[in-house]
Amino acid sequence: MKRTIQTMVMAVFAVLITTTFAYAEYMATAAVGGTFPYFQLGCLVMGGLIITSLKHKYSKIYMTEAVGSFALYAVLVALFTAPFVDVLKNLVS
């Protein structure tokens, strides 16, 4: 029962982070007029599914490890989006 609850918590966390990422990217592309990063969103969804399935399969993975690894993965995916690159360009020039 504990394993199922932890898997559900991990899945909810992954869905919340993914929807937050999608909303932020939608607002950023709507303001600038760019294109929505569907590839990065797909990578984030697949990463969430993989980490959640690993958490369910291997019970020795701690909840904080799974959540932390997905949070770091979400930051890594966000680093390669167009709005972040535009911010870096503005900082450099």
C-alpha positions in Angstrom: 0.0 0.0 0.0 2.8 2.4 0.9 4.5 1.7 -2.5 1.2 2.6 -4.4 0.7 5.8 -2.4 4.3 6.9 -3.1 3.9 6.2 -6.8 0.7 8.2 -6.9 2.4 11.1 -5.1 5.3 11.0 -7.6 2.8 10.9 -10.5 0.9 13.9 -9.1 4.1 15.9 -8.6 5.2 15.1 -12.2 1.8 16.2 -13.6 1.9 19.4 -11.6 5.4 20.3 -12.7 4.6 19.5 -16.3 1.4 21.6 -16.3 3.3 24.5 -14.7 6.0 24.2 -17.4 3.4 24.1 -20.1 1.6 27.1 -18.7 4.7 29.2 -18.3 5.9 28.3 -21.8 2.5 29.1 -23.3 2.5 32.5 -21.6 6.0 33.2 -22.7 5.3 32.3 -26.3 2.1 34.2 -26.4 3.8 37.4 -25.2 6.7 37.1 -27.6 4.8 35.5 -30.5 7.1 32.5 -30.8 6.3 28.8 -31.2 5.4 26.5 -28.3 8.2 24.0 -27.4 6.3 20.8 -28.0 9.5 18.7 -28.1 10.6 19.9 -24.6 7.1 19.3 -23.3 7.2 15.8 -24.7 10.6 15.1 -23.2 9.3 16.3 -19.8 6.3 14.0 -20.0 8.4 11.0 -21.0 10.9 11.8 -18.2 8.0 11.9 -15.7 6.7 8.6 -16.9 10.1 7.0 -16.7 10.9 8.2 -13.2 7.4 7.3 -12.0 7.7 3.8 -13.4 11.1 3.4 -11.9 9.8 4.5 -8.5 7.0 1.9 -8.8 9.3 -0.9 -9.9 12.1 -0.4 -7.4 10.9 0.1 -3.9 14.3 1.1 -2.6 14.2 4.4 -4.3 13.2 7.0 -1.8 10.4 9.4 -2.5 12.6 12.5 -2.1 15.1 11.0 -4.6 12.4 10.5 -7.2 10.9 14.0 -6.7 14.3 15.6 -6.6 15.5 13.9 -9.8 12.3 14.9 -11.6 12.6 18.5 -10.4 16.2 18.7 -11.6 15.2 17.1 -14.9 12.5 19.8 -15.3 15.1 22.5 -14.7 17.4 20.9 -17.3 14.6 20.8 -19.9 13.7 24.4 -19.1 17.3 25.5 -19.8 16.9 24.6 -23.4 13.7 26.5 -24.3 13.6 29.6 -26.4 12.6 32.1 -23.6 15.5 31.1 -21.5 17.9 31.4 -24.4 16.5 34.9 -25.1 17.1 35.9 -21.5 20.7 34.7 -21.8 21.1 36.7 -25.0 19.8 39.8 -23.3 22.1 39.4 -20.3 25.2 38.9 -22.5 24.6 41.8 -24.8 
